[in-house]
Amino acid sequence: MAESRFVLPISADMRIRHYHRTYRGRVEAFSLQLEIEVGGQWRPVIRYDTAHGTAHIDRFTMAGKKRKEWLRLDFREALTRAERDLKTNWLWCTSPSTNWALCVLG
């Protein structure tokens, strides 16, 4: 079993927290979370993960509420989508004019 865990800085107040676990080349679990620093604390904006045994997205509001969207993808496809979407769309997703909960990526 191999695990990878790292934080990818995007800017001074934004980052992507990345974790994934594989076994024999198969993705068994992952979590990728776009975070923004607000008032000295890191807060989630959007998270792709497999915490409930199924790939899904959690979208967070400024107030900390979240909305869940279940993905109909296997874990490898969902991880690839998460990496692409967060790295490509992070700026739009966190702009002041965007409601975090409405952030719909790729």
N, C-alpha and C positions, 0 to 999 in steps of 0.2 A: 504494500500500500504506500502510495506517495502522496504527500501533502504539500501544497504551496500556499504561502500566506505572505502578503505584502500590502503596502500602502503606496498608491501612486499619486503624488502631489500634482494637482492641476493648476492651482494658483496659490497665493498666500492663504486664502480662506476656503479653498475647495480641494477635495481629495476623493479618490476612489479606494475603498477598502476591498481587497480581493482575497478570497479563500477558495480553494478547491481541493478535493481528494479524489484520487483515481486508484483503481486496482486493475492490474493487467491491461492498462490502456483505456479502461472504461471509467467515465466520470460517475462517481458514486454520490457526491454531495458538492454543493458550492454555495457561496454567498458573495455577491458583489453589491456594494452599497456606495452610492454617491452621497457625500456628506458636505455640509457647508458650516463654517464656523460663524456662530452668531453669539455675540456677547461673551466671547471666550470659551464657548462650549460647542463641540461638534454635534451637529444635528443631522439626522437622515433626511434625504430628499426623496430618494427612490432606491429600492432594494430588490434585486433578483435573488431568489434562493430556493432551496429544496427542503426547508425546515419541516414541512408537513408531509414529506414523502412524495410530493408532486412539485414540479417547477412552477413558480408563481412570481408575481411582482407585487410589492407593497409600495404604494405611493403615499407620501406623508404630507400633511398640511403644515403650515407655520405653527399651528396650535398643537401639533403632535398627533392629530388623528390620522388614521391610515385607511386606505381602501385597497382591497386585495383583488388581483386579477389572476385567475388560473391560466397557465399556458398549456397548450396541447402540443408540447414538444418533448422529445426525450432530453435527458440531462445534458448531453453533449451539445445538442442544437440550442438549448436554452442558454447554456454558458456562452456559446459563441455569440448569440444574439445580445446577451447582456454586455459582453465586452465591447462589441461594435457600437451598440446604442449609447452606452454611457460615455465612451471615449469620443464619439461623434457629436452627440447632442447635449453635452453637459452645459454649455453656455446658454442655450435657449431655455433649458429646463430650469435654470436657477436665476434667470433674469428677473428684475423687480416686477415686470409687467406680467409674469407668468404665475398663475396659481399653482403651487407645487402639486396639489392633488390632481390637477388637470394635465400634468406633464405626460404626454403620450409620445413615446419614442418609436422610431423605426418600424 
